[in-house]
Amino acid sequence: MTVTDLTTIPFNRTYVSGNELDYLAQALRQGSTCGDGPFTARAAELLGGITGARRVLLTTSCTHALEMSAILLDLRPGDEVIVPSFTFMSTANAYALRGAVPVFADCRPDTLNLDERLLEAAVTDRTRAVVVVHYAGVACEMETITEICDRHGLALVEDNAHGLGGSYRGRPLGSFGRMAAQSFHGTKNVQCGEGGALLLNDADLAARAEIIREKGTDRGRFFRGQVDKYRWVDIGSSYLPSDVLAAQLTSQLEDFETIQSRRRSVWRAYHEGLAGWAARNGVRRPAVPDGCEHPAHLYYLLLPDLDNRQAFIHHLAARGVQAAFHYQPLHSAPAGVRLGRVAPGGCPVTEEVADRLVRLPLFAGLDEAGVARVIEAVLAYEVR
Ligand SMILES: *Cc1c(COP(=O)(O)O)cnc(C)c1O
């Protein structure tokens, strides 16, 4: 069934690249479905190729990869970690779990990424790390951010859930931080339902990361014959995915170029098809600064206000198009207020864009007829 046979064009749909069933059968027949099997190794190798990371550890989710990064940073209660307010809660929750205080910074009005001009004012003598999110896969201003982190001795972590395959001045996203976290959740460009990876660009972290991922044991060394028994040597948890999930992920990663080019063509069709309508209606389309290649993770529009955004979503739904709003500010969320604090100046841009933003359907299986239907439905809306 093609997408256009559906009465409603869904916001997202799992893309099947073709080899999944074959690989899943292989994974089931290989005699063990535990983690760190052949498909886990293959998926990690493919990810290393895309991101240039020195070491890739597949995890059960991006949330867990972020939690591993928090353990690796040895955060202590009261340490501060600067995060954007406009992001998924895991970006902050991972550090709050270690007793650290998330400090919420505002985003840039154009890219909706952490505003590098506000970063330095958020640094205190308790700050230990900065976590950036490349929203929609469009890079943060990495030159300025890296320079500020270096000058203040802060660790940089990339929550690269949106950015796989994107780049900043020719360098892959995920290669800037000491660590980067990827997501393979069913809503991301490359998927296995639930899954993630921790990318390590600092080779010194690799040995401890492996232990943390294996419940705090040196089991990896034991399987390699480097120790004669494995023991509990550090804190950790169970962050290793089954090789069955890695089989699905491998199939998608092998088809990465096709997935990306299909998503890019949907993105471009929206961007071109909606340019005149957006200009007439005071709607803002995504901004992509020079030097940023993005992986078409999502296509968003900024309506003039909340009333128009809500009316627009209802208008599209009535025409069989499922659109979605996105992140609600973390600094004013119940847990954000309790566990974190807001950076000087507050987060006025985050508050405003959270109310105005809407995302259109975007997935690799969305065909031309489906895209045309979405565009037609959008063009029929007039901002009031
Ligand atoms: C999806 C997402 C996550 C969480 O990913 P999971 O793999 O579901 O844990 C974290 N951060 C951002 C920015 C995301 O988009």
The ligand as a MOL file (V3000), in Angstrom:
LIG
                    3D

  0  0  0     0  0            999 V3000
M  V30 BEGIN CTAB
M  V30 COUNTS 15 15 0 0 0
M  V30 BEGIN ATOM
M  V30 1 C 14.4230 11.5780 19.8540 0
M  V30 2 C 15.3060 12.4310 20.6740 0
M  V30 3 C 15.8830 11.9790 21.8650 0
M  V30 4 C 15.5470 10.6520 22.4880 0
M  V30 5 O 15.8150 9.5790 21.6920 0
M  V30 6 P 15.4820 8.0970 22.2040 0
M  V30 7 O 16.3170 7.2470 21.2960 0
M  V30 8 O 14.0200 7.8980 22.0190 0
M  V30 9 O 15.9050 8.0050 23.6180 0
M  V30 10 C 16.7560 12.7970 22.5400 0
M  V30 11 N 17.0470 14.0200 22.0870 0
M  V30 12 C 16.5030 14.5080 20.9560 0
M  V30 13 C 16.8900 15.8770 20.4850 0
M  V30 14 C 15.6090 13.7340 20.2200 0
M  V30 15 O 15.0440 14.2360 19.1160 0
M  V30 END ATOM
M  V30 BEGIN BOND
M  V30 1 1 1 2
M  V30 2 1 2 3
M  V30 3 2 2 14
M  V30 4 1 3 4
M  V30 5 2 3 10
M  V30 6 1 4 5
M  V30 7 1 5 6
M  V30 8 2 6 7
M  V30 9 1 6 8
M  V30 10 1 6 9
M  V30 11 1 10 11
M  V30 12 2 11 12
M  V30 13 1 12 13
M  V30 14 1 12 14
M  V30 15 1 14 15
M  V30 END BOND
M  V30 END CTAB
M  END
